[in-house]
Amino acid sequence: MKRTALLVVDAQNLLFDERLYALEPLVMNIQRLIYHSRMYGVEVIYVRHDDGEGKPLSKGSDGFEVYDGFAPMNGERIFDKTVNSPFRDSGLLEYLRKKGTEKLIVVGLQTDYCIDATVKCGFEHGFEMIVPEYCNSTFDNEFMTAEQTYRYYNSFMWKNRYARCVDMREALDIIRDHKDKPEFSRFNETHIRRATKEDASRIAEILVFAKRMKYRSIFNDDAYSFGELQVIPVAEKYLENGFLNNMFLYDDGIIKGLIRIEKEEIVELYVDHFFQGQGVGSELIEYAKEKYAVNFLWTIEKNIDAVRFYEAHGFHLTETKKYEEGTTEYIVMMRR
């Protein structure tokens, strides 16, 4: 298998606004690819465009920085360029050659400018170029709408010429199956501790916002998401029902995630939205596997990200499923 990297091109604060075609799926899909790349050891590399001193998109300006929703982690490489191609005079090409990278998954902005140049120049340099669906976008121009531009390049210009244009499922499969897929490291037990009553509000905060982010689009129940699901009532519920007795936290100075265990079952596993993609969930689940020999859990059938995450840690879908109480959605059992 070929060594793979995820190349995030010109995803800068100044450019991310409502003018972009399909903005919501664009942000969601790029976040998913970054998250899975970090989980499976695919290097995430960022490219920023510098228009020069005095321009809105210039080094030192707020708009120049990587879009907040895709912020690089410490140690992730960032290359700056002054032309459409990220391979010219930026050091990126030399870096990729040194690393032995052969396959590039390309996401970012803008479809008809720097993404087009990235795809075509990457092809010319001998890289296998992968373009996932709804992971690049642009603005309207005087010749085409943003949607027409997106479809022209993704469905016609690049496809079967310069790149493999794939759906999100195939893109995620490429990430999961890449050459340097790591074994998950043993958990860092020094960061994992049992929850106490004093942690109730922080636990509730993580639960409330994680459930809104993950489940609102599945259940479409705003009355629950913004009514019943509130920090103080959730904290009180967990204290009254003794749920904290079986809960463990990832705490390295900040409580970043939690896992609740009942005998051999993982009942809950959530990571704060701002710390996802940093291995917190992996640490917690490996801790539960080793310390408590957990062997099954339930997850929402439509939560594909969760299913894939649990599969990566040795759990497999079974044919056992049932309705989530009070909803029309299924939850499915996964076993080791």
N, C-alpha and C positions, 0 to 999 in steps of 0.2 A: 504494500500500500504506500501511497505517496504522502510525504510530509505536507501537512496542511496548515494554512494560516487564515484567519479572518481579518480582512482589510476594511477598516471603517474610514471612508473617504469623506472629508469635508463636512462631517456632521458637527457643524459649529452653531453656536447660539444665535448668531445673526440670521441664519438661514432657516431656522426651524420656526415656522409660523403657519397661519391658516392658508397661505397662498399655495402650499405644497399639495399636490394631488394625493389623495388617500392618506392623509396625515396620521390618522389613528392606527390603521394597520401597519403603516411604515414604522412608527415608534414601537409598537408592540412586537413586531417581527424582529426588528434589530435587537431589541432587548432580549428576546428569547435566544437569538443566536449568540449574543455575547455571554449570556448566562450559561448556555450549554457548552460553549467553547471553553470557558473557565473550568467548568465541571469536568470536562473530558481531556483537558490538557492541550487543546488547540490554542496556539498563540493568538492573542488579539493585538493587532497593530493599528495605530491611528495615524491618519494623515490630515494635516490642516493646510488651508490655502491662505497665503499672505498676498494681498493686493498691493502692498507697499505703504510706505509712511504717508499718513494723512488720509488714507482711505478707511471707510467703515470696517472693512475686513482686513485689519492689519494687526500685527503682533503687538500685544500690550493692551488692546481694546477688549472690553467685555465680550463683544460679539465674536471675537477671534477664537475663544476657548471652545473646547469640545462641549457639545450639547449636554446639559446637566443630566439628562436621562440616560446617557451612555458613558458617564464619567470614567476615565481610565483608573485602574487600580495602581498602587505603587509598584513600580518595576515594569509596567507595560510601556512599550516603546511608542514614541510619537515622532513623526517625521513632518517637516514643514516644506512646502513647495511654493513656487511663484508662477508656475505654468499649469496647464490642464493635466498633463501627465505626472503622476506621482513618482515615476521612475527616473525623471531627469533632474540631475544635480541636487538630489535630496538625501542621498545615502541609502535610500530604501532598497534599490536594486542590489547594491553590494551586500547589504545586510541579509537579504533573502538568499542570495547565492551562498554566502558564508554559512547560513543555517541549513542549507540543503533543501529549502522549501521548493516544492514542485506544483502545488495546487493552491489557488487563492480563491476564497469565497469573498465576493466584493459586494459591499453595501454602502449606502450613503447618498451624497448629493454631488452635482445635480445630474440627472439622467443624460441630458443632451450636451453637457459640458465635460466635467471631470470624470464622471462614471464612464461615459463613452470612451474617453481617452484612456482610462485605466484598463478597460476591457480590451481594447484594440492593441494598446502598447504592451500589455501583459501577455497577450497572445503572441505578439511579435517577439517578445523576449523568451518564449518557450514555456510559459506557465500554462497549466490547465486552469481555465477561468470558469468559475461557478457563479451564476447570478440567480439568487433566490427570488421568488415572487414577492412583490410589494415590499422590497427592501431598498429601492431607490426611487427617487421622485424629483420633480422639478416644478417650475412655475409656468404659467401661460406665456407664450411669446407671440409675436405678430403674425406668425405663420400657422401655429398649431396651439390647441389648448394643452394644458399640462397632461391631461388624460391621453390625448392623441399622441403626444410625445412619448409618454411612458409605453404605450402599446406599440408604437412604431419600433422603438429600440428593443424592447423586451421580447416581443412576439415575432419581429421580422428581421431587424438589422443584425442583432447579435446571435440569435438562436441558430444553432447548427452551422454558424460561420466562425465566430470568434469565441463562443462560450457555450457551456451547458446552462440553459435557462430552466431552472427546476422549481418544483413546488416546495413548500416549507418542510413537508415530511421528508423528502429526499435530502434536503439541505441538512436537516438534523441527523439523518442517518449517516451522511458523509462525516459529520463532526464526531459522532459516536464511534465510527469505525476507522478513524484515521490511524496512521502508522504508529504514532507515539502515544497511543492511549495508555494512560498510567494505571497502575493498580492504586486503589484508594489507600492513602496512608493511614496508619493506625491513629485512632483518635488521640487528641491532646487532652488527657484526663485532667490536667491542671486547670483547664478552662471550664470544666463541667462540674456543676454542684447541684445539690438538692434545693428546690425552691423553699422559701419561707413566707410567712404571712406578710412580711414587709415588701415582698416582691409583687404583691397582688395587682397593684395599679399598673406596673410596667408590663406584666404578663397580659393583663386585659388590653392594654394599648396595642401590643403586638397582635393579639388575637383579632381585635376589632378591625384594624386596618388591613391585615392580611386577608381576612375573610371578605372584606369589601372588594379588595383588589382581585381576588381569585374567583369569588362566587357570584358577584352581582351579575356578571354577563351570562352566567349559566342559569341562575334561578329567576332573574328579572323581577326581584321582589324588593322594591325600594322601601316598602313599609317595614320590612325586616332590617334591611341594610342600614337605614338611617333612622329607624325608630327603635326597635327592640335592641339592636346591636349598638350599645353605648358602653363606654369604658366603665363608668361607676357600677351599673347593674351587672356587667360581666364580672368585674372584680368581686362584688358581693356574692354572686352565684358560685364562683370558684372557691371562695372561703367557706361558705355555708355548706357546700357539698363535699368538702374535704379533698377536692381535686388536687390541691397543691401537695398533698402527701405523697403522691406518685409522680410528681413532675420534676424534671431536671432541666437546668438552664445552662446555656453557653454564655459564660460571663468572663470577659477578658478586661473588665473595667467598665464595660457597657454590656448589658444583657441584650444579646443579639438574636437569640432563638430559644425555643423550648421544645421539649418532648414529654409526653405523658404516657406512662406505661401501666397497664393493668395485667398482671400475671404475664402471659406470653403474647399479649397484644399491644401494638403501638396504637394508642387511641388518638393522639394528636401529635403533629409535628409542624411547627411554623417557624419561619425566620422573618425578622423585621425586613420590610421592603428595601430599606436603605443598605442592608448588609447581605442581600442575596448575591449569589455568585462568588462568595468568598470561602466556600467550603464549610460553612457553619452547619448546614443540614446534614452534610456527610459525616461530620464529626459526631453529631448527636445520634444518628442512626447506627453508626458503627459502635458507639458506646453502648447503646441499647442491645445490640446483637451480642456483644461480648459479655457484658455484665449481667444481662437479664434473659439471654437466650430467647428473645422475642422471635416468633415465627409466623405471625400473620397480622394483617391490618385491613381496614376498609378504606376505600377512596372513591371519590365521585368518578363515575365512568367517563364523563366528558372532560375531566381535568387531565388532559393528555400529558402535560408537563410533569404532574405528580406521578402518573403511571410510569413514565420513562425514568424518572428519578429513582423510584423504588426498584424498577427492573435493574438499573445500574448497580444497585446494592443487593442483588440476589433474590428479590421477590418476584413472583410470577403470577400473572392473572389466572384466576380460576373461573369456573362456570357459575360459581355461586354469586348471586347478586339479589338485591332487594331495593325497594323504594326508600329513599331518604325520608325520614318521618316528616309528614306535613308538606311534602312536595311531590312532583311528578317525575323526578329525576332518580336514576338508579345509582346506588353505590355498589361497588364490586369488591369481593374479597381477593386479596393477594397473599400468597404464602411463599415461604422459603423452601 
